[in-house]
Amino acid sequence: MRAVKSVLVMAGTLRRKVPAEVEAATDSVELEGDVLLKAMRDSNKPKFLTQDLGLFDGIIGDLFPGKIVPPDEHAEVKKASREVMKELKLRETEGFMLKMIQLLETMIVRHGVMTVGETGSGKSTITNVLSRALTMLNKDETVAKDEMFKEVKCYILNPKAITQDELFGWMDLFTN
C-alpha cells in the first residue's frame, strides 16, 4: 500500500503543478493519464535494479500503449549541482546526474530515504551534492521558490551505534 500511496502523492503533486492555461487547453483525460504515468515512473524507477527496468518499462508500455511522457528535467537543480560539483572539483557524468535526480524524486515522495550500495559507489557524494544544490537554490533570489528548494542539513550516523527502535522509531503501546 505504501507504493500505491507514494504514486498517488506524487500524482497529486504533479497535478497541482499544472498551470490553469495548460489544463484548459488539454483534454483532461489525457492530462490525467500523463500525470499518472509520470508519477508511476518517477516514484518507482529509482527503486529498481538495472536488470528490472526493462520489465517495468514493458509493463508501463502495456498499461499506456504509445504514450511517451518526457521526464522532468529539474533544470534548476542540475544547474546548481553543476556549480557545486565544480566547486568540489568533481566531474559530471550522466550516471551521477541520473542517480542524483532519482534521489531527488524519491525524496519528494518519501519522508525517509535510505541510499544503499557498494563502498565507493557515490552514495555520500550524490547526497552531499544534492543537499548543497538545494540549499543554494533556497538562497538564490533569482530562482522561483519551489517547496523542495529548502536548506538541507545532513546528519551522518552509524546505524550500528544505536538500536533499531532509535533508528526507525517505534510505537509506545501505553501512550500511543
Stockholm file with secondary structure:
# STOCKHOLM 1.0

chainA/1-176         MRAVKSVLVMAGTLRRKVPAEVEAATDSVELEGDVLLKAMRDSNKPKFLTQDLGLFDGIIGDLFPGKIVPPDEHAEVKKASREVMKELKLRETEGFMLKMIQLLETMIVRHGVMTVGETGSGKSTITNVLSRALTMLNKDETVAKDEMFKEVKCYILNPKAITQDELFGWMDLFTN
#=GR chainA/1-176 SS CHHHHHHHHHHHHHHHHSCHHHHHHSCHHHHHHHHHHHHHHHHHGGGSCHHHHHHHHHHHHHHSTTCCCCCCCCHHHHHHHHHHHHHTTCCCCHHHHHHHHHHHHHHHHCSCCCCCCCTTSSHHHHHHHHHHHHHHHHHCTTSCCCTTCCCCCCCCCCGGGSCHHHHHCCCCTTTC
#=GC SS_cons         CHHHHHHHHHHHHHHHHSCHHHHHHSCHHHHHHHHHHHHHHHHHGGGSCHHHHHHHHHHHHHHSTTCCCCCCCCHHHHHHHHHHHHHTTCCCCHHHHHHHHHHHHHHHHCSCCCCCCCTTSSHHHHHHHHHHHHHHHHHCTTSCCCTTCCCCCCCCCCGGGSCHHHHHCCCCTTTC
//
